[in-house]
Amino acid sequence: MSQGTIKKLTDKGFGFIQGDSGDIFFHSSAVEGAGFDSLYEGQAVQYNEGMGPKGKRAENVRIG
């Protein structure tokens, strides 16, 4: 799993994680073990990198 920090959250249910390979998109449906509303900017997260229709995206996003 890759590690990063939440860079930006939107009220539309998605955000961006700042990781080792740059910024990566994530959708609220990719968050595991916590609700999207409990996330905050600057929070440390772990995730798997995957591919979506518009490029790289974070999958299996977990706090920690």
PyMOL commands that set and color helices and strands:
alter all, ss='L'
color gray80, all
select helices_A, chain A and resi 28-30+36-38
alter helices_A, ss='H'
color red, helices_A
select strands_A, chain A and resi 2-9+14-19+22-27+44-52+55-63
alter strands_A, ss='S'
color yellow, strands_A
deselect
rebuild
show_as cartoon
